Amino acid sequence: MISKHVHYEAAHDNYGALARYIADAGHEGEKCLANWCAGCAADDDYELAIIEAQAVQSMNTRSQKEKTYHLLVSFRPEDEARLTPEVFKAIEERFAAALGFFEHQRHCGIHKNTNNIHMHVSYNMIHPERLTRHEPFRDYAARDKLCRELEKEYGLTVDNGREQRQENALSHKAAAIEAHTGQESFESYAKRHKGKIIDALGSATHWQDLHEALKSHGLGIKPHGAGLVIVDLHDKHTAKASAVDRSLSAKRLQERFGAFQPYRSLRPVQELSRYQAVPLHRSPERGELYARFRTGIETRKNKLETVKEREDKQIDVIREEWSAKRREIEGMSIGKRNRHNLLTLARKHEKEAIAKVKMALLPEREAVRREIPYTSWQDFLKLEAVNGNEVALAVLRSHKEAVEPETAPEGAQAQAKDWSRHGLDYAAKTAIRAEYTEKERVLQERQDLSASGKKELQAFLRMERTAAEARADGVELGEIKRRIDGKGIVIFTLDSGSTIRDTGKGIFFSSHDPKAEHAAMLYAEKKWGNRLTIEKGHIIFQPEREIISQRPERGLIM
């Protein structure tokens, strides 16, 4: 488990909005498994407790800082079966005590809209009686220590804490960028080349030597605040210099070279590399996809820039026109108040004219965004995968190692399943199997086509067949929502809110729901045949096994 403090500036602090987001109030429970409030006089009345917390915050008029502490605690998929509502509440109480918020009002919720089930907590930083603001000191250390303790107590998967982090670990911002885009962050690029930079720094005698060493990799260095930042010479990216390496901190460099001196172009420096936000995925299949992604991004950028240029020209004409009218008004022989009113009216008309130009061009912008709806490499891969590109799904799953595109296992459909042993309709099963086997065969023959030429992913088709066979078993799964996350995990959500998640190497399911378990077993058999190992909420393919291990007998689930 990992925890994070989601920081807000005081200007954007809104306890009510955060608490309602935690309860998923606007989406009728699409992603919220449970929500509750604590420390409130309103008891279990969630909405009334929000009003109560906001009233307490308004009574503290002295503090100008944020008054809401947003805590996010994320858990591994394999731990979901161990996490009951009671366990979540106990974990939240431990965090409240560790952070000093046990006597404070808070609103909590459990969300399932990502592969990792997670808990949000909104703490009112204003004490309900003393009306003083409490801000935890070194909260990251307290949260990290508590995470390790809770993992041991509840038997959860152990995540790397602060003491296990490597020297080259990225900052939270850079890590978030890489997780969201699937591309190398600027900070990561700078750290990748820091060995060569440090080698050059070893023989440097003044600031110019350092500038030239950085410039050879498309980098620069300049003051920022009380320290220094590494900058991208070809864009606006920056990274804290001391975060790239301690030897690049302002204190150490100034002790060595004296006061900072900017770069002077005394001699040409050959640029060996520059930051290009390359993909992080290891799949050898990514080349053709990445070329299409870059082409799409360039096309989107050029089309939007064309619209922006037209907009700017029209706006410049409007501003010149109204600037001339304001000069005319200022030259009129009229009263000061009347001149002021006319100038105010002129500015209002100018804003209205500019707004009309922007509104007129808005459909063109929206058309470009619909045509090319992605802005990052990861979004492109997700779109391709949803459209049926098995290679894109494999690339999404290749963060740590190369992954082969998924295919139906040879003979999987031929591995006999004795339906009669379960009292099921053999004829119905045979018909369903024949129908979807043919669909899978067609997909296999179309593997070389682009995403637009495909119809459905193997995983989506497999779940359709699972739903059909479950219906023959007497289990109605209802409408199954499906999506793909940034790690290439295919997530199916049943009507009950339970999920089945296919990571490629394993299948996780909500073990508290018999329907989800039944569907997950059928799905796993379609994917791997009978050689499965089943743990609580987790199915793994075991190629060396010849029978299903620990498999419960499945009958009709009503």
N, C-alpha and C positions, 0 to 999 in steps of 0.2 A: 504494500500500500504506500502511496505517496500523498503528501498534502501540499497545498499551495495557498498563499494569501493573495487573493485577487485585489490589487490595490486600485482605489478610486481617488481622483482629486476631489477636493471639497466641493468644487463647482458641479461635479457630476454625481455627488452622493445623494442617493434616493432610496431610503430604507424600504418604503412601500413598494416601489417598482421591483426591487430585488426580491423581496419576500413573495410577491405575486409571481415572479418568474420561477422561483423555487417551487411554488405550488403548481406551476404550469397552468395558471388560471385562464390563459387565453386559448388553450389548445385542447380543452376537454380531456385531460389525462393522457395525451399522446405519448409523453415521455416520463411522467412522474409516477413512480410505483407507490409512494407514500409521502405524506407530509405531516408535520406536527409543529407545535410551538411549545416553548418552555420558559419558565421564569416570569410568566405573565399572570396578572390578576384575572384575565379573561378566560383562564383555563384552556379548554380545547377549542374555543371559538377563534379560528385562525384569522379571519378578517378583522374582528374586533381587537384582537391582540396586535395587529398591525397599527391600527389607529392609536392604541395605547402606547406602543413603542415610539411612534412619531410624536405623540404628545410629550413624552419624556424628553425626546431630543430637542424639541422646541423650547423646553424650559431651561436648557443650558444655552445661554446667550453669550457666554464668555469665549468659548472655544471657536476659533475660526477654521479648525482642521476638520477633516472628514469625521463623521460620527458613526459610521457603519463599517464593520469588519467582515469581509466576505471570505469564508473558508471553503476550500474545495478539497475533498478527500476522495481519491480514486483507488479502486481495487482491481486485482487481476481477474480475468474471466474464470479461471479455475477455482477462485474462492467464492464465487457467487452462491454455491450450494450451502456454504457454511454461514452465510450472512442472513440471518432472520431479522425481522423488524426490531425485535428486542435487542439483538446484537448491535444494530445500527444506533439505537437510542443509547445503549451503554457506551459505545465508542464516542458518540457526540458529547456525552457528559464528561468523559475523560478529557476530551479536547477542551471543553469549556473550563474545567478545573485547571488544566495545564496552562491555559492562556489567561487565566484570571477573570473569566466571564461567567463563572458558575452562578452568580447572583444576578446576572444581567438577563434581559429579555432576548430571545432568539427565535428564529423561524428556520425550520429544517426540512429538507426534502431529499428523496432518493431518486435519481434519474437513471434511465436506461437507454437514452438516445445515442449512446456510443457503445463500442465494443466493451469498454470497461465500465461496469456499473459504478456510479459515484454519488457522493453525498455533498449537497450544498448546505451551508449554514450561514445565516445572516445574523450577526451579533450586534446588538445595540451597544455601542461603546460608552454610552452614558448610563451611569448607575441609577436604577429606578428610585432610590431613596436619597442618596447623597448628591445626585445630579452632577457628579464629577465625571470627567472623561478618562477612561482607562485605555492606555495603549501598551500592549505587551512588549517587554524589553527582550530583544534577541529572540523573537518568536520563532524564527526558522530553526533555531537549535532546539527549542522546547518541542516543536512539532516533530522534528526528525527523531528525537529521542523517544517520544511517545509512540511513533509509528513502529519502531523496532520492538518496543515492549508489547504493543498490541498484536503484532505478528506472532510473537511467541505464545502469548496467552490464548489466542483464538486459532492457532495453527494455520495462519495465513502464509501465502508465498512471500518470501523475504525479498524486498527491493533494496537496491543500493542506497545507502544513506550518505550523509555528508562525509563520514569517515572513510567510505569506500570510493568516493569519487576520485577520478584520476586528475592529474595536473592539467590535462588538456580538455577537461570537461567544459562544455559550452555554457555561456550565460543563459538564464531562463529565456531571454528575448530571442537569442540566436537559436536555441533549441526549439522554441515555439515556431519560428520561421521555417526551420527545416521540417518539422512535423506537419505543418500546414501546407507547404509547397512541394515537398519531396525533392527540393533542390538545395545545393550547398549554400550555407549562409556566408556572408562576407567575413564574419569573425572566424568561421571554420577555414575559409580560404587563407586568411592571414596566418592562422596557426599552422596550416599545412606547409607554409613556406618559412616558418619562423626559424627552422634549423639553418637555412642558408643566410637568413638575415642576421642571426646571432653570430654565425661564423664571420660574416663581414664586420659585425660590430666589434669582434675581438681585436681586429687590427685597425679599427677606426681611430682617428686622432682628433676629429672635430665633427661638427654637425653635418657638414657637407658630405662626408663619407657615409653617414647613416642615410641621408636623403637619397644618395645615389644607389645604395643597396636596396632601399625600398622601391625606388622608381623602376628598377629592373623587373619588378613584379607588379607594376601598375599601381603601386601604393605610395602614400605620402604620410607625413606626420605634422601635426600642428597643435597649438595650445587650444584647450577647451576647458573653461572654468578654471579650477585649480590644478588641472592635470593636462594630459596629452591624449590625443586620439589618432588612430590610424585611419586614413581616408582613402577612398577609391578615387584615383586620378581621373577616371572616365565616367563617374556617376556620383551620386550623393551618399553612398554607403559609408558608414563609419563604425569603428569598434574601439573600445577603450584600450589604450596602448598597454597598460599593465595587465589587462585580461589576456592579451596575446602572449605576453611573457613579462615576468617581474623585472627583468633587466631593462625593459623599455619604459619603466615608470618615470614620471617627471623628476622625481627626487634623484634617482640613480643617474639619469642622463645629465641632469644639471650639475651634479657633483663631479661628473667626468668631463663634460664639455663646456660647462659654464651656462650662462643664460641662453635661452632658446634663440636660434637663428634660422630664419626661413631659407628655403632652397634657392640657390643661385645657379642658373644655367651656365656653368663654366665650360662644360664639355659634353658631347653627346653621350647618352646612356642608352644602350640597347635594351629594349623591353623584351624579356624572355617569356613572360606570361602576364595575363590580366584576369581579373575576376569576371566570370561568365555565368555564375549560378548553374553549374552543371548538375545533372541528375545524380541522386545518391544511390539509386537502385543499381544492383550488380548484374542484372540479367543481360546476357549478350544480345537479347532480342530487342533491346531498347533503341538501337540506332535509327531504324526506319521510323519508329513512332516519334522519337525526339525530333527528327527532321520535320515531320508533319506538324508537330507542336510548334516549333519555331516559325514555320511558314504561317501557321494560323495566327500566332501572336503578332507577327510583323504585319500581316494583312489587317488584323483588328486595329493595331496601333495606327497604321497609315490611314485607314478609313475614318477613325475617330479624329485624327489630326486634321484631315480634310474638312470634316464638319466643323471642327473648332476654328479653323482658319476662316471659313465662311462666316461663322458666328462673330468672330472678332472684327472682321471687316464691317459687318452690318452695325455692330455695337459702336465702332469708332465713328461711323457716319452719324449715328444718333447722338453721341456725346458731343461731336463738333457742332451739330445743329443746335442742341440745347445750350451749349456753352456760348454760342453766338447770341441766342435769345436772352441768356442771363446778363451778358454784357450790355445788350440793348436795354434791359430793364434797369440796370444799374445807372444808365445814362439818362433815365427819365427824370423830369422835374416833378416829382411827386413826394408825398410825405414818407418819412422813414418807415412808419408802420406798414403803409401800403406797399412800399418796395420790398420789405421783408416778407410780407404775405405772398406777393407775386413770385419772389425767388423760391420760397418754399413750395408753392404750387408747381413751378417749373421743374424743380428737382423731383417732385412726385411723378409728374408726367414722364420725365426722363426714365425713371425707374420702371414705370409701367411699360414704356416702349421697349426697354431692354428685356424685361420679363417676357414680353410677347415674342421677341425674336428667339429667346431660349426655348420657349414652349413650342414654337413652330418647328424648331430643329430637333426637339426631343424624340419624335417618332423615328427619325433617321438614326439617332444614337441607339435607341432601343432595338431597331432592326439589326444593326451591327452586332449588338450584344446577344441577340437571339441567334444570329448566324454563327457567331463564334462565342459561345457562352462561357468559356474557360479563361482564367487569367493566370493559372499556375500549371506546372507540369503534372502535379498530382490531380488537379481537377480534370485535366485532359485525360489522364489514364482512367479515372473513375467514369467519365462520360463514355469513353471507348468501351470499357468493361460492361457497363450497363447496356450498351448497344450490341453486345454479343462478341466482343473481341477477347478471346481467351488469352492471347499473347499479352494484352494490356493488363489483364488480371494477374498473370504470372509476374509481370514486371512490378506491379504494385506490391506483390508479396516478396520481392527480392531485396529487401533492405539489408539483410544480414548475409544472404547467400543466394546464388542463382536458383531460380525455380522454373521448372519446365511447364509449358502450357498444359492445362488440364485436359485429359481425354477420358472417355469411358473405358474402364479397365477391361482388357480382353477377357471375354468369357464371363464377365460379371453377371450379365443377364442369363447366361447358361448355367450358373451355379444354382442348382435346384434348391428351392425353398419349399418344404413340404407344407403347402397351405392347408391341406386336409388335416394335418396334425393339429392345426389351430381351429379346425371347424369352419374354415372359410370357403367361399365360393370359388372353386378352382377355375371354372370357366370364365368368371368375371376377372380374376387375376391374370389369366392367360391373355385375355383380350386387351387389358390395360398394358401388360408387358409388351405385347406385340406393337401396339400403337406408339408407345414412347420409344421403343427400340428403333423403330423406323425413323422417328424424328431425330434421335441421336445419330443414326447413320448418316442422315442428310447433313447434319451439322459437321460431322467429321469430314465429309467430302468437301465442305466449304471453308475449311480452316485457312486457306490461302486468300480468302476474300477480305476486303476491308470491313470495318465495323458496320458501315452503312449497308453492306450487302448481306449481313447476317440477320438472324431473327431473334435468337435467344442464347444466353449462356448455358453451358452444360448444367451449372448449378441451378439456374432458374427452371430449366426443363426438368431436372431431377426432382425439384420440389413440386412441380405440377403433377408429376407422376406419383409422388408420395401422397399428395392430397387426394388423388383419385383412388389409390389403394387404401388409404385410411378410411375413405368414405365406404369402400367395400367392406372394411372391417367394422363399420358401424360408428366410426369416429368422424364427426364433421368438424373440420378445422376452420371453416368459414373463410373469409377473405384474408389472404396472407400478404402482408406488405413486405416488400423486399428492397434492399439497398446495399450499396457497397461503400465501406469506409475507406479512409486514407491508407490503411495497411493492407487492403485487398481482402478484408474479411467480409464475406457475404452474410448479411444479417436478414433473417426472416422473422417477422413479428406476427404472432397469431392474434385472433380476436380477443383472447383473454389477456393480452399484454405480454405473455411469455415469449421468449425468443429462442431461436435456433441459429447458431453462428458457425459458419464453415470457414476455418482459417486456412484450409488447404491441407494441413497436417493433422488436424483434429477437429472435432465437432463438439461445441458446448451447447447445452440446453438448460432451460429452467427446470431443475429437478423436482420442484414442488408441484409441477403441473403434469398429470398423467398424459394428457394429450400431447404436450410438447415432447415428453419422453418417447411416446409411441411414434410420433412423427420423426423424431431424431433417429430412432432405430431403423425405420424404413428408409430414411434418407441415406444413412450410413451404409446400409446394405446395397443401395443403388450405386453408391460411390466406390465401395471397396469389396463388396461381397460379404462373406461370412467370417473373415479373419479379423475379428474386432476384440478389443479389450475395453470393458466398460467400467468406468469409475463413476463416482457420484457427480452427475452433471457433465460428464466428459466421455467422449468416445474416441478411441485411438485405433488406427490401423496397425495390425501386427502381422506382417507378411509371413512370419515363421509359424504362426498358429494355423491349425487346420480346422478349428471349431471356434465358435464364439465363446469367449471366456467370461464367466460371471454374468451371462446373459439371462435375464428373467424370462420366464415363460410369458408370452403375450397372448392374452385372450381378447375378447371384445371389451372395450372401455366405453361405458355408457355415460 
